[in-house]
């Protein structure tokens, strides 16, 4: 099985990074220390791996799959459950661009990966952006999970927000779910939408009923 640092190195090379292999491996291992921080219960290495697996599965749908893979690595590079608004996504995007430039990625690639990372704040994409659509669809893949995995996901999210009182958490979580359900569809790319949309809609609707 290919290791996560190997996957990072391959994606970085595919996106044009010119740094030495040792530097790419160091960057990957540093990112993994971030993905294993103690405040993470859902947004951890398992989530990273799951997102990468979806990107790999549907890579042919995106014109720049290696950029999408790098955005998957970097989209939660900064993750503080106590941060306000889209601060985590903005900080992750800024970090992504700086890191990739340091690793010798072309400026245009670094900027585009940062743009992709920023999309995960609201998961709203523009028309004609299959790279962004694939990243957002991969990030939201858990929403179409079976009952057991979906319950584990919601429990992990609650642990990440253990500092928030129950009433406030229910209200905030309900807002997030309503915003997702207001999107034209949860999933953008047709093969993913056909496979997962109905299940995700059912999961979100059922969770909203529990939160009411």
C-alpha positions in Angstrom: 0.0 0.0 0.0 1.3 3.4 -0.9 2.2 5.5 2.1 0.7 9.0 2.7 4.0 10.7 2.2 4.5 8.9 -1.0 1.0 10.1 -2.1 1.9 13.6 -1.2 5.2 13.5 -3.1 3.6 12.1 -6.2 0.9 14.7 -6.2 3.4 17.5 -5.6 5.6 16.3 -8.5 2.6 16.0 -10.7 1.6 19.6 -9.9 5.1 20.8 -10.8 6.9 21.0 -7.5 10.7 21.0 -7.9 11.9 20.5 -4.3 14.0 17.5 -3.5 12.2 14.3 -2.5 13.5 14.7 1.1 11.9 18.1 1.3 8.6 16.8 -0.1 8.7 14.0 2.4 9.4 16.4 5.3 6.5 18.6 4.2 4.2 15.6 4.1 5.3 14.4 7.5 4.8 17.9 8.9 1.3 18.0 7.5 0.6 14.7 9.1 1.6 16.1 12.5 -1.1 18.8 11.9 -3.7 16.2 10.9 -3.0 14.3 14.2 -3.5 17.2 16.5 -5.4 16.4 19.7 -8.4 18.7 19.0 -9.2 16.6 15.8 -11.8 13.8 16.2 -13.2 13.9 12.7 -10.9 16.2 10.8 -8.0 13.8 11.2 -5.8 11.5 9.1 -8.8 9.2 8.5 -10.7 12.1 6.9 -7.6 13.1 4.9 -7.2 9.5 3.6 -10.9 9.3 2.8 -10.9 12.5 0.8 -7.7 11.4 -1.1 -9.4 8.1 -1.9 -12.4 9.8 -3.4 -10.2 12.1 -5.5 -8.2 9.1 -6.8 -11.4 7.2 -7.6 -12.9 10.0 -9.7 -9.6 11.7 -10.8 -10.6 11.4 -14.5 -13.4 13.9 -13.9 -10.9 16.7 -13.0 -8.4 18.4 -15.4 -5.8 18.9 -12.6 -6.2 16.0 -10.2 -2.9 16.5 -8.6 -3.9 20.0 -7.6 -7.0 18.6 -6.1 -4.9 16.0 -4.2 -2.7 18.8 -2.8 -5.8 20.8 -1.9 -7.1 17.7 0.0 -3.9 17.5 1.9 -4.1 21.2 2.8 -7.8 22.0 3.2 -7.7 21.4 6.9 -4.1 22.1 7.5 -5.3 24.7 10.0 -8.1 23.4 12.2 -9.2 25.1 15.4 -12.8 24.2 16.3 -13.0 27.5 18.3 -12.1 29.6 15.2 -14.8 31.9 14.0 -16.5 31.8 10.5 -14.2 30.7 7.7 -11.0 31.5 9.5 -9.7 27.9 9.3 -10.2 27.8 5.6 -8.7 31.2 5.0 -5.7 30.3 7.1 -5.3 26.9 5.5 -5.4 28.5 2.0 -2.8 31.1 2.9 -0.6 28.3 4.4 -1.1 26.1 1.3 0.1 28.8 -1.1 3.2 29.6 1.0 4.1 25.9 1.5 3.7 25.0 -2.2 5.8 28.0 -3.3 8.5 26.9 -0.9 8.4 23.4 -2.4 9.0 24.9 -5.9 5.5 24.7 -7.3 4.7 27.2 -10.0 3.0 30.4 -8.6 -0.1 29.7 -10.6 -0.4 26.2 -9.2 0.1 27.4 -5.6 -2.5 30.1 -6.1 -5.0 27.6 -7.6 -4.5 25.1 -4.8 -5.1 27.9 -2.3 -8.3 28.8 -4.2 -9.5 25.2 -4.0 -8.8 25.1 -0.3 -10.9 28.2 0.2 -13.9 26.6 -1.5 -14.3 24.1 1.4 -15.6 27.0 3.6 -19.0 26.9 2.0 -18.7 24.1 -0.6 -20.2 26.4 -3.3 -18.5 26.2 -6.7 -18.8 28.2 -9.9 -19.8 26.6 -13.2 -17.0 25.2 -15.1 -14.8 24.3 -12.1 -14.5 20.5 -12.1 -11.4 20.6 -9.9 -13.3 22.5 -7.2 -16.3 20.3 -7.7 -14.3 17.1 -7.1 -12.6 18.5 -4.0 -15.9 19.6 -2.5 -17.6 16.3 -3.4 -14.8 14.4 -1.8 -14.8 16.5 1.3 -18.5 15.9 1.7 -18.4 12.2 0.8 -19.1 11.2 4.5 -22.6 12.7 4.2 -23.6 9.7 2.0 -22.2 7.1 4.5 -24.3 4.2 5.9 -26.0 4.7 9.2 -23.2 3.4 11.4 -20.5 5.5 9.7 -22.7 8.6 9.7 -23.4 8.2 13.4 -19.7 7.9 14.1 -19.1 11.0 12.0 -21.7 13.1 13.9 -20.4 11.9 17.2 -16.8 12.9 16.3 -18.0 16.3 15.2 -19.7 16.8 18.6 -16.5 15.9 20.3 -14.6 18.5 18.3 -17.1 21.0 19.6 -17.3 19.8 23.2 -16.7 23.3 24.3 -20.0 24.4 22.9 -23.2 24.0 25.0 -25.7 21.5 23.7 -28.3 24.1 22.7 -25.8 26.3 20.9 -24.4 23.3 19.1 -27.7 22.1 17.9 -28.6 25.5 16.6 -25.2 25.9 14.9 -25.2 22.4 13.4 -28.7 22.8 12.2 -27.6 26.0 10.3 -24.8 24.1 8.7 -27.1 21.3 7.5 -29.7 23.8 6.2 -27.0 25.6 4.2 -25.9 22.3 2.7 -29.5 21.4 1.8 -30.0 24.8 0.2 -27.3 24.1 -2.3 -28.5 23.1 -5.8 -27.2 19.7 -4.9 -24.8 18.4 -2.3 -22.7 16.8 -5.0 -21.8 18.5 -8.2 -20.1 15.9 -10.5 -22.8 13.8 -12.2 -21.4 10.3 -11.4 -21.0 11.2 -7.8 -24.3 12.9 -7.5 -26.0 9.9 -9.1 -24.4 7.6 -6.6 -24.6 9.6 -3.4 -27.1 12.4 -3.5 -30.2 10.6 -2.3 -28.4 9.0 0.6 -26.8 12.3 1.7 -30.1 14.1 1.5 -31.7 11.4 3.7 -28.9 11.5 6.2 -29.0 15.3 6.6 -32.8 15.3 6.9 -32.7 12.6 9.5 -30.0 14.5 11.5 -32.0 17.7 11.4 -35.0 15.8 12.9 -32.8 14.6 15.7 -31.4 18.1 16.4 -34.9 19.7 16.5 
